[in-house]
């Protein structure tokens, strides 16, 4: 994959992150959101997937679930970078400038190979999460606007990706899908509490979390290499598929 293609994909992710943030709050750049706290909470969720409890058998590593959690962290890191890169900030650059910054500082590290020993990767991933949380635990007043701290954050995140066996291509694919899901949630009442996150399609079966439905959609898109039919991208296909599924969920709930 070419450098220019990677650069375009990074910019696309930043553009989409700006879109979802603006959908939630058009003035999000001026709100002073605590992005580092959100990163810490998402990192703690990832601890559970790797297993940190030395007093019990560690859980089976499930790559897709781990990768989706890593992508959730990436949403907030990008938001942190975009806020620093606000036109009103000292740097004064936009999403393109933010993507160039990441290209220079970060993604190339994701081409590094990982250790073939699963337990070693597990421990190294936990260590990388420790460092990411340490960076994000700094005083928020010192954190805001500091590019040195953002550098450290990106470095720690790349380490998490490496030891999670998450490639740049996989990060991009999952991010596009998860962003589409986040947009879908917001447009269907996520912020107001009306959205149904656990989807029940068949009577008598356990509801399925929308993240699991997303996994299935992405897998179908990748395996069937769906093109045409009005779907110019994975993003469009994901939104269409989510809508089809969710309409069935709403119809099921109206019957019960």
Secondary structure, 3 states (H helix, E strand, C coil): CCHHHHHHHHHHHHHHHHHHHHHHCCCHHHCCCCHHHHHHHHHHHHHHHHCCCCCCCCCCCCHHHHHHHHHHHHHHHHHHHHHHCCCCCCCCCCHHHHHHHHHHHCHHHHHCCCCCCHHHHHHHHHHHHHHHHHHHCCCHHHHCCCHHHHHHHHHHHHHHHHHCCCCHHHHHHHHHHHHHHHHHHHHCCCCCCCCCCEECCCCCCCCEEHHHHHHHHHHHHHHHCCCECCECCHHHHHHHHHHHHHHHHHHHHHHC
